[in-house]
Amino acid sequence: MRKSFAREYLRFSRKEQYGIITLGILMLITGFIPDLVFYFRRRVPVTGSDDLKAAVLAFEAGIKAVEEEPVILPPAPAGLFYFDPNTLPAAGWQQLGVSERTAATIGKYLAGGGRFRKAADLGKIYGLPPALYTQLMPYVRIEKSKEDTRFSGRCDRPERRYAGHYGDGHRDSSRHHYGGSRNSSRYPGTDTTSFTRYRKKAPAAPVDINLADSTALQSLPGIGPGFARRIIAYRDRLGGFYSVEQVAECYGLPDSTFQKIQPFLKIGSSSLKKLDLNLTDEKSLAAHPYIRYKLARLIVQYRNSHAGFRAVSDLHSLPLVDEIIYRKIEHYIEIK
């Protein structure tokens, strides 16, 4: 019995025999192809690398020559002296080597209320060569004033940031004082009044969470346009709130914020939007935040197999409905 099975299993037709032989030949050819390719490629003469080596050595020599080349700095201007950039006249700037045009720009900036607060502010002068800036830095002596002491905190940062953006008469230099430059959008306002206190919200009044619009919700402490939209969207999906605590379920609303607004929330006499267990389709049931897809499918399967729900309490027969779930959704379902 075993021999006949082996003979039957190993017996091939003539076409199958030809196929096996052809497959074996292809396997042999494929196995020897890498050796043949390597053999013929080995006979191809390899180009020498002397030219490449020479090019690399020449490139490295060029880099070394550039690195060792001495840096030639422009000669220092004659007549250097210690100076306060906030009090130095235009003639003094020109004596230091600053061009007449740049000196006039500095004068306009100072006349408009601008001020240098540290030596590094010289680097922000438009038109001042970097080499000249490096030479003048050790000679800067700025005398502290009462204004510097008053604005030494956080509020003086915008002015210190923009203290040296000069133009050639195309910009009003007074705009650089407390905002007004190209980066002033980072700071509110365009003058010193921009640093006044923010306006506080008016005292909150009680709000009916089932009737309140976005404006009424934003009057609550800690509620802005984003949270107001989320609360309204969640209310619409639920079909209305039956408890103030449901507002805390709104996506992203911190518990600390809810604790602030809870004393101002109330429930009016408005009715909730309810779903009929025997008539509502599966998609509409699944859209409710307390039901979702799995429970909606079980509800549809139950009513199809039991000819509908006879009472709302029949939901207890479903495996996903415990007492907590039932108490949450019983406010939003009905049977007509």
DRENVEXTI-42017 format. One record per residue (C-alpha): x negated, y negated, z negated; residue in one letter; residue number from 1. Coordinates in steps of 0.2 Angstrom, whole numbers, plus 5000, padded with zeros to 4 digits. Layout:
REM DRENVEXTI-42017
{rec {X Y Z} 'A' NUM},
...
***
This chain:
REM DRENVEXTI-42017
{rec {5000 5000 5000} 'M' 1},
{rec {4986 4988 4995} 'R' 2},
{rec {4976 4992 5011} 'K' 3},
{rec {4991 4990 5023} 'S' 4},
{rec {4994 4973 5014} 'F' 5},
{rec {4976 4968 5017} 'A' 6},
{rec {4976 4974 5035} 'R' 7},
{rec {4992 4964 5038} 'E' 8},
{rec {4985 4948 5030} 'Y' 9},
{rec {4969 4949 5040} 'L' 10},
{rec {4976 4953 5057} 'R' 11},
{rec {4976 4938 5069} 'F' 12},
{rec {4983 4936 5086} 'S' 13},
{rec {4972 4932 5101} 'R' 14},
{rec {4976 4913 5101} 'K' 15},
{rec {4972 4913 5082} 'E' 16},
{rec {4955 4921 5085} 'Q' 17},
{rec {4951 4908 5098} 'Y' 18},
{rec {4955 4895 5086} 'G' 19},
{rec {4945 4902 5073} 'I' 20},
{rec {4930 4903 5084} 'I' 21},
{rec {4932 4885 5091} 'T' 22},
{rec {4933 4879 5073} 'L' 23},
{rec {4917 4888 5068} 'G' 24},
{rec {4908 4880 5083} 'I' 25},
{rec {4914 4863 5078} 'L' 26},
{rec {4908 4865 5060} 'M' 27},
{rec {4891 4870 5066} 'L' 28},
{rec {4889 4856 5078} 'I' 29},
{rec {4895 4844 5064} 'T' 30},
{rec {4883 4851 5052} 'G' 31},
{rec {4868 4848 5064} 'F' 32},
{rec {4873 4831 5070} 'I' 33},
{rec {4864 4821 5055} 'P' 34},
{rec {4848 4831 5058} 'D' 35},
{rec {4848 4827 5077} 'L' 36},
{rec {4851 4809 5074} 'V' 37},
{rec {4837 4808 5061} 'F' 38},
{rec {4825 4817 5073} 'Y' 39},
{rec {4829 4805 5088} 'F' 40},
{rec {4828 4789 5077} 'R' 41},
{rec {4811 4795 5070} 'R' 42},
{rec {4804 4795 5087} 'R' 43},
{rec {4809 4776 5090} 'V' 44},
{rec {4794 4765 5086} 'P' 45},
{rec {4796 4754 5071} 'V' 46},
{rec {4793 4736 5073} 'T' 47},
{rec {4778 4729 5062} 'G' 48},
{rec {4782 4718 5047} 'S' 49},
{rec {4767 4707 5049} 'D' 50},
{rec {4776 4693 5057} 'D' 51},
{rec {4789 4693 5043} 'L' 52},
{rec {4776 4694 5030} 'K' 53},
{rec {4767 4679 5037} 'A' 54},
{rec {4784 4669 5038} 'A' 55},
{rec {4787 4673 5020} 'V' 56},
{rec {4770 4667 5014} 'L' 57},
{rec {4772 4651 5025} 'A' 58},
{rec {4788 4647 5017} 'F' 59},
{rec {4782 4650 4999} 'E' 60},
{rec {4767 4639 5003} 'A' 61},
{rec {4779 4625 5008} 'G' 62},
{rec {4789 4626 4993} 'I' 63},
{rec {4773 4625 4982} 'K' 64},
{rec {4767 4610 4991} 'A' 65},
{rec {4783 4601 4989} 'V' 66},
{rec {4783 4605 4970} 'E' 67},
{rec {4766 4599 4967} 'E' 68},
{rec {4768 4583 4977} 'E' 69},
{rec {4768 4568 4965} 'P' 70},
{rec {4784 4558 4963} 'V' 71},
{rec {4781 4540 4968} 'I' 72},
{rec {4791 4528 4957} 'L' 73},
{rec {4795 4510 4963} 'P' 74},
{rec {4784 4497 4954} 'P' 75},
{rec {4791 4490 4938} 'A' 76},
{rec {4798 4472 4940} 'P' 77},
{rec {4788 4458 4933} 'A' 78},
{rec {4793 4449 4917} 'G' 79},
{rec {4802 4463 4907} 'L' 80},
{rec {4809 4458 4891} 'F' 81},
{rec {4821 4463 4877} 'Y' 82},
{rec {4839 4457 4881} 'F' 83},
{rec {4857 4459 4876} 'D' 84},
{rec {4868 4462 4892} 'P' 85},
{rec {4883 4454 4884} 'N' 86},
{rec {4874 4437 4882} 'T' 87},
{rec {4861 4438 4896} 'L' 88},
{rec {4865 4424 4910} 'P' 89},
{rec {4864 4428 4928} 'A' 90},
{rec {4847 4420 4930} 'A' 91},
{rec {4840 4432 4917} 'G' 92},
{rec {4847 4447 4926} 'W' 93},
{rec {4839 4441 4942} 'Q' 94},
{rec {4822 4439 4932} 'Q' 95},
{rec {4824 4458 4927} 'L' 96},
{rec {4825 4463 4946} 'G' 97},
{rec {4844 4464 4948} 'V' 98},
{rec {4851 4457 4964} 'S' 99},
{rec {4861 4440 4964} 'E' 100},
{rec {4877 4449 4970} 'R' 101},
{rec {4876 4462 4956} 'T' 102},
{rec {4872 4449 4943} 'A' 103},
{rec {4888 4439 4949} 'A' 104},
{rec {4898 4455 4947} 'T' 105},
{rec {4892 4457 4929} 'I' 106},
{rec {4896 4439 4925} 'G' 107},
{rec {4914 4442 4931} 'K' 108},
{rec {4916 4457 4921} 'Y' 109},
{rec {4910 4449 4905} 'L' 110},
{rec {4921 4433 4908} 'A' 111},
{rec {4936 4445 4910} 'G' 112},
{rec {4934 4452 4892} 'G' 113},
{rec {4923 4467 4896} 'G' 114},
{rec {4908 4471 4885} 'R' 115},
{rec {4893 4483 4885} 'F' 116},
{rec {4894 4494 4869} 'R' 117},
{rec {4878 4504 4872} 'K' 118},
{rec {4863 4504 4883} 'A' 119},
{rec {4869 4519 4893} 'A' 120},
{rec {4884 4507 4900} 'D' 121},
{rec {4871 4500 4911} 'L' 122},
{rec {4871 4515 4922} 'G' 123},
{rec {4889 4512 4926} 'K' 124},
{rec {4885 4495 4935} 'I' 125},
{rec {4890 4496 4953} 'Y' 126},
{rec {4874 4492 4964} 'G' 127},
{rec {4861 4494 4950} 'L' 128},
{rec {4847 4506 4957} 'P' 129},
{rec {4844 4521 4946} 'P' 130},
{rec {4825 4518 4945} 'A' 131},
{rec {4829 4500 4939} 'L' 132},
{rec {4841 4507 4926} 'Y' 133},
{rec {4828 4518 4920} 'T' 134},
{rec {4816 4504 4918} 'Q' 135},
{rec {4828 4493 4909} 'L' 136},
{rec {4835 4505 4897} 'M' 137},
{rec {4821 4503 4883} 'P' 138},
{rec {4823 4485 4883} 'Y' 139},
{rec {4842 4484 4879} 'V' 140},
{rec {4846 4477 4862} 'R' 141},
{rec {4865 4476 4859} 'I' 142},
{rec {4871 4466 4844} 'E' 143},
{rec {4886 4474 4835} 'K' 144},
{rec {4901 4462 4834} 'S' 145},
{rec {4917 4463 4824} 'K' 146},
{rec {4927 4469 4839} 'E' 147},
{rec {4915 4484 4840} 'D' 148},
{rec {4918 4488 4822} 'T' 149},
{rec {4937 4486 4824} 'R' 150},
{rec {4938 4498 4839} 'F' 151},
{rec {4925 4511 4834} 'S' 152},
{rec {4938 4524 4832} 'G' 153},
{rec {4948 4533 4845} 'R' 154},
{rec {4957 4519 4853} 'C' 155},
{rec {4941 4511 4860} 'D' 156},
{rec {4937 4526 4870} 'R' 157},
{rec {4946 4520 4886} 'P' 158},
{rec {4937 4504 4886} 'E' 159},
{rec {4920 4512 4883} 'R' 160},
{rec {4924 4524 4897} 'R' 161},
{rec {4928 4510 4910} 'Y' 162},
{rec {4915 4497 4903} 'A' 163},
{rec {4904 4498 4918} 'G' 164},
{rec {4915 4501 4934} 'H' 165},
{rec {4911 4485 4944} 'Y' 166},
{rec {4916 4480 4961} 'G' 167},
{rec {4910 4466 4973} 'D' 168},
{rec {4924 4455 4970} 'G' 169},
{rec {4937 4467 4977} 'H' 170},
{rec {4944 4471 4959} 'R' 171},
{rec {4949 4460 4945} 'D' 172},
{rec {4937 4464 4932} 'S' 173},
{rec {4950 4460 4918} 'S' 174},
{rec {4959 4476 4924} 'R' 175},
{rec {4944 4487 4917} 'H' 176},
{rec {4949 4481 4899} 'H' 177},
{rec {4959 4495 4891} 'Y' 178},
{rec {4964 4504 4906} 'G' 179},
{rec {4968 4498 4924} 'G' 180},
{rec {4954 4508 4933} 'S' 181},
{rec {4956 4522 4944} 'R' 182},
{rec {4956 4534 4929} 'N' 183},
{rec {4968 4524 4919} 'S' 184},
{rec {4982 4536 4923} 'S' 185},
{rec {4975 4547 4909} 'R' 186},
{rec {4980 4534 4896} 'Y' 187},
{rec {4998 4526 4894} 'P' 188},
{rec {5000 4508 4899} 'G' 189},
{rec {4988 4495 4906} 'T' 190},
{rec {4984 4484 4891} 'D' 191},
{rec {4982 4484 4872} 'T' 192},
{rec {5000 4487 4870} 'T' 193},
{rec {4999 4504 4876} 'S' 194},
{rec {4991 4510 4860} 'F' 195},
{rec {5007 4505 4850} 'T' 196},
{rec {5016 4518 4840} 'R' 197},
{rec {5028 4529 4850} 'Y' 198},
{rec {5046 4526 4848} 'R' 199},
{rec {5055 4537 4836} 'K' 200},
{rec {5071 4546 4840} 'K' 201},
{rec {5087 4539 4832} 'A' 202},
{rec {5094 4549 4817} 'P' 203},
{rec {5102 4565 4823} 'A' 204},
{rec {5121 4568 4822} 'A' 205},
{rec {5130 4584 4821} 'P' 206},
{rec {5132 4593 4838} 'V' 207},
{rec {5145 4606 4844} 'D' 208},
{rec {5133 4618 4852} 'I' 209},
{rec {5147 4625 4863} 'N' 210},
{rec {5151 4608 4870} 'L' 211},
{rec {5135 4598 4869} 'A' 212},
{rec {5126 4593 4885} 'D' 213},
{rec {5108 4591 4888} 'S' 214},
{rec {5108 4573 4882} 'T' 215},
{rec {5116 4577 4865} 'A' 216},
{rec {5104 4592 4862} 'L' 217},
{rec {5089 4581 4865} 'Q' 218},
{rec {5095 4570 4851} 'S' 219},
{rec {5090 4584 4839} 'L' 220},
{rec {5073 4584 4831} 'P' 221},
{rec {5060 4594 4841} 'G' 222},
{rec {5072 4597 4856} 'I' 223},
{rec {5066 4590 4873} 'G' 224},
{rec {5073 4592 4891} 'P' 225},
{rec {5065 4610 4892} 'G' 226},
{rec {5073 4617 4877} 'F' 227},
{rec {5089 4608 4880} 'A' 228},
{rec {5091 4617 4897} 'R' 229},
{rec {5086 4634 4890} 'R' 230},
{rec {5099 4632 4876} 'I' 231},
{rec {5113 4628 4889} 'I' 232},
{rec {5107 4642 4900} 'A' 233},
{rec {5108 4654 4886} 'Y' 234},
{rec {5125 4648 4881} 'R' 235},
{rec {5132 4650 4898} 'D' 236},
{rec {5125 4668 4900} 'R' 237},
{rec {5133 4673 4883} 'L' 238},
{rec {5149 4665 4886} 'G' 239},
{rec {5148 4653 4871} 'G' 240},
{rec {5141 4654 4854} 'F' 241},
{rec {5151 4662 4840} 'Y' 242},
{rec {5137 4658 4827} 'S' 243},
{rec {5124 4644 4824} 'V' 244},
{rec {5111 4657 4821} 'E' 245},
{rec {5112 4663 4840} 'Q' 246},
{rec {5103 4647 4845} 'V' 247},
{rec {5088 4654 4837} 'A' 248},
{rec {5088 4668 4850} 'E' 249},
{rec {5085 4656 4864} 'C' 250},
{rec {5069 4660 4873} 'Y' 251},
{rec {5053 4651 4867} 'G' 252},
{rec {5062 4641 4853} 'L' 253},
{rec {5050 4641 4838} 'P' 254},
{rec {5058 4646 4822} 'D' 255},
{rec {5051 4630 4814} 'S' 256},
{rec {5061 4620 4827} 'T' 257},
{rec {5077 4630 4824} 'F' 258},
{rec {5075 4627 4805} 'Q' 259},
{rec {5075 4608 4809} 'K' 260},
{rec {5090 4607 4820} 'I' 261},
{rec {5101 4620 4811} 'Q' 262},
{rec {5108 4607 4799} 'P' 263},
{rec {5115 4597 4814} 'F' 264},
{rec {5123 4612 4823} 'L' 265},
{rec {5141 4616 4822} 'K' 266},
{rec {5154 4627 4830} 'I' 267},
{rec {5170 4619 4837} 'G' 268},
{rec {5186 4626 4841} 'S' 269},
{rec {5181 4631 4859} 'S' 270},
{rec {5185 4649 4864} 'S' 271},
{rec {5172 4661 4870} 'L' 272},
{rec {5172 4669 4888} 'K' 273},
{rec {5176 4687 4887} 'K' 274},
{rec {5173 4702 4898} 'L' 275},
{rec {5187 4715 4901} 'D' 276},
{rec {5179 4733 4898} 'L' 277},
{rec {5191 4741 4911} 'N' 278},
{rec {5190 4728 4925} 'L' 279},
{rec {5172 4720 4924} 'T' 280},
{rec {5160 4728 4937} 'D' 281},
{rec {5143 4735 4931} 'E' 282},
{rec {5133 4720 4938} 'K' 283},
{rec {5143 4707 4928} 'S' 284},
{rec {5142 4718 4912} 'L' 285},
{rec {5123 4719 4914} 'A' 286},
{rec {5121 4701 4916} 'A' 287},
{rec {5126 4698 4898} 'H' 288},
{rec {5111 4696 4886} 'P' 289},
{rec {5119 4708 4873} 'Y' 290},
{rec {5124 4722 4885} 'I' 291},
{rec {5110 4723 4899} 'R' 292},
{rec {5109 4737 4912} 'Y' 293},
{rec {5108 4754 4903} 'K' 294},
{rec {5123 4750 4892} 'L' 295},
{rec {5133 4743 4907} 'A' 296},
{rec {5130 4759 4916} 'R' 297},
{rec {5136 4769 4901} 'L' 298},
{rec {5152 4758 4900} 'I' 299},
{rec {5156 4761 4918} 'V' 300},
{rec {5153 4780 4917} 'Q' 301},
{rec {5163 4781 4901} 'Y' 302},
{rec {5178 4772 4909} 'R' 303},
{rec {5177 4782 4925} 'N' 304},
{rec {5177 4799 4915} 'S' 305},
{rec {5190 4794 4902} 'H' 306},
{rec {5202 4784 4913} 'A' 307},
{rec {5197 4768 4905} 'G' 308},
{rec {5195 4761 4887} 'F' 309},
{rec {5210 4762 4876} 'R' 310},
{rec {5202 4750 4862} 'A' 311},
{rec {5187 4740 4860} 'V' 312},
{rec {5182 4752 4846} 'S' 313},
{rec {5179 4766 4859} 'D' 314},
{rec {5162 4758 4862} 'L' 315},
{rec {5156 4768 4846} 'H' 316},
{rec {5157 4783 4857} 'S' 317},
{rec {5142 4777 4868} 'L' 318},
{rec {5125 4783 4862} 'P' 319},
{rec {5117 4766 4864} 'L' 320},
{rec {5130 4757 4853} 'V' 321},
{rec {5126 4756 4834} 'D' 322},
{rec {5135 4745 4822} 'E' 323},
{rec {5123 4731 4824} 'I' 324},
{rec {5125 4731 4843} 'I' 325},
{rec {5144 4733 4841} 'Y' 326},
{rec {5146 4718 4830} 'R' 327},
{rec {5136 4707 4842} 'K' 328},
{rec {5146 4711 4858} 'I' 329},
{rec {5163 4713 4850} 'E' 330},
{rec {5165 4694 4852} 'H' 331},
{rec {5163 4695 4871} 'Y' 332},
{rec {5173 4710 4876} 'I' 333},
{rec {5192 4713 4877} 'E' 334},
{rec {5205 4725 4885} 'I' 335},
{rec {5219 4718 4894} 'K' 336},
***
